[in-house]
Amino acid sequence: MGIEGELRLEGSCLVLAASPGSILLIWPTPGTHWDPMAHTVTLDDITARIGDRVVVGDYLDGQRPEDDWDGWANKPSAGCQYPLAMLVRVLQVRG
């Protein structure tokens, strides 16, 4: 399942701006690289820039895993409090 929206940086939180609201994106580790200078995120060999329209996949149905982040996901900053979260395993950039 995939959701399309705009990749945004809200404070220190990388989110997908989609209807009905922003979704916190949780990125797997290893496999993800964030470049703060270029404002790009790379998952495997796909790179997206802040402001790009993207499709992300593997929705967590609103469940935000709070425990055992080590070894499978990059833990979001403490200030990243969103009602919906998505573990991103698939990233596509729209032209």
C-alpha positions as a Markdown table, in Angstrom:
| # | Residue | x | y | z |
|---|---|---|---|---|
| 1 | Met | 0.0 | 0.0 | 0.0 |
| 2 | Gly | 1.4 | 3.4 | -0.8 |
| 3 | Ile | 0.5 | 7.0 | 0.0 |
| 4 | Glu | 1.4 | 10.0 | -2.1 |
| 5 | Gly | 2.2 | 13.4 | -0.8 |
| 6 | Glu | 4.9 | 16.1 | -0.5 |
| 7 | Leu | 8.0 | 15.3 | 1.4 |
| 8 | Arg | 8.4 | 18.1 | 4.1 |
| 9 | Leu | 10.7 | 18.9 | 7.0 |
| 10 | Glu | 8.7 | 20.3 | 9.9 |
| 11 | Gly | 11.2 | 21.3 | 12.6 |
| 12 | Ser | 13.4 | 18.2 | 12.9 |
| 13 | Cys | 10.7 | 15.9 | 11.6 |
| 14 | Leu | 10.6 | 14.4 | 8.2 |
| 15 | Val | 6.9 | 14.0 | 7.2 |
| 16 | Leu | 4.6 | 13.3 | 4.3 |
| 17 | Ala | 2.1 | 16.1 | 3.7 |
| 18 | Ala | -0.9 | 14.2 | 2.6 |
| 19 | Ser | -4.7 | 14.3 | 3.1 |
| 20 | Pro | -5.9 | 14.5 | 5.9 |
| 21 | Gly | -2.7 | 15.7 | 7.5 |
| 22 | Ser | 1.0 | 15.2 | 8.0 |
| 23 | Ile | 2.3 | 11.6 | 8.6 |
| 24 | Leu | 5.6 | 11.1 | 10.5 |
| 25 | Leu | 8.0 | 9.1 | 8.3 |
| 26 | Ile | 10.0 | 6.4 | 10.1 |
| 27 | Trp | 13.0 | 5.2 | 8.2 |
| 28 | Pro | 14.7 | 1.7 | 8.4 |
| 29 | Thr | 18.2 | 1.3 | 9.4 |
| 30 | Pro | 20.5 | 0.3 | 7.7 |
| 31 | Gly | 19.4 | 1.4 | 4.3 |
| 32 | Thr | 18.5 | 5.1 | 4.8 |
| 33 | His | 20.7 | 8.2 | 4.6 |
| 34 | Trp | 19.7 | 11.8 | 5.5 |
| 35 | Asp | 21.8 | 14.6 | 4.1 |
| 36 | Pro | 20.9 | 17.7 | 6.1 |
| 37 | Met | 22.9 | 20.1 | 3.8 |
| 38 | Ala | 21.2 | 18.9 | 0.6 |
| 39 | His | 17.8 | 18.3 | 2.3 |
| 40 | Thr | 17.7 | 14.8 | 0.7 |
| 41 | Val | 16.8 | 11.4 | 2.0 |
| 42 | Thr | 18.0 | 8.2 | 0.3 |
| 43 | Leu | 16.4 | 4.8 | 0.8 |
| 44 | Asp | 18.4 | 2.1 | -0.8 |
| 45 | Asp | 19.2 | 3.7 | -4.2 |
| 46 | Ile | 16.3 | 6.2 | -4.4 |
| 47 | Thr | 16.8 | 9.8 | -3.4 |
| 48 | Ala | 14.1 | 12.4 | -2.6 |
| 49 | Arg | 14.5 | 16.0 | -1.8 |
| 50 | Ile | 12.3 | 18.1 | 0.5 |
| 51 | Gly | 9.5 | 19.4 | -1.6 |
| 52 | Asp | 9.4 | 16.4 | -3.9 |
| 53 | Arg | 6.1 | 14.6 | -4.5 |
| 54 | Val | 6.7 | 11.0 | -3.4 |
| 55 | Val | 4.9 | 7.8 | -2.8 |
| 56 | Val | 5.9 | 5.9 | 0.3 |
| 57 | Gly | 4.8 | 2.4 | 1.3 |
| 58 | Asp | 4.3 | 0.1 | 4.3 |
| 59 | Tyr | 1.7 | 2.0 | 6.4 |
| 60 | Leu | 1.5 | 1.3 | 10.1 |
| 61 | Asp | -2.2 | 2.0 | 10.3 |
| 62 | Gly | -1.6 | 4.8 | 12.8 |
| 63 | Gln | 0.3 | 2.6 | 15.1 |
| 64 | Arg | 3.6 | 4.2 | 16.3 |
| 65 | Pro | 6.1 | 1.7 | 17.6 |
| 66 | Glu | 7.4 | 3.2 | 20.9 |
| 67 | Asp | 9.7 | 0.4 | 22.0 |
| 68 | Asp | 12.7 | -1.5 | 20.6 |
| 69 | Trp | 13.8 | 1.0 | 17.9 |
| 70 | Asp | 17.4 | -0.3 | 17.9 |
| 71 | Gly | 18.3 | -2.3 | 14.9 |
| 72 | Trp | 15.4 | -1.7 | 12.6 |
| 73 | Ala | 14.5 | 2.0 | 12.5 |
| 74 | Asn | 15.9 | 5.5 | 13.0 |
| 75 | Lys | 14.1 | 6.8 | 16.1 |
| 76 | Pro | 12.5 | 10.2 | 15.4 |
| 77 | Ser | 13.3 | 13.2 | 17.6 |
| 78 | Ala | 11.4 | 13.5 | 20.8 |
| 79 | Gly | 9.6 | 16.6 | 19.4 |
| 80 | Cys | 8.1 | 14.6 | 16.5 |
| 81 | Gln | 4.7 | 13.9 | 17.9 |
| 82 | Tyr | 2.2 | 13.1 | 15.1 |
| 83 | Pro | -0.9 | 11.0 | 15.4 |
| 84 | Leu | 0.0 | 8.9 | 12.3 |
| 85 | Ala | 3.3 | 7.3 | 11.5 |
| 86 | Met | 4.6 | 5.3 | 8.6 |
| 87 | Leu | 7.5 | 2.9 | 8.4 |
| 88 | Val | 9.0 | 3.6 | 5.0 |
| 89 | Arg | 10.1 | 0.5 | 3.2 |
| 90 | Val | 9.3 | 1.7 | -0.4 |
| 91 | Leu | 10.1 | 5.2 | -1.8 |
| 92 | Gln | 9.1 | 6.5 | -5.2 |
| 93 | Val | 9.7 | 10.0 | -6.5 |
| 94 | Arg | 7.1 | 11.5 | -8.8 |
| 95 | Gly | 8.2 | 13.6 | -11.7 |
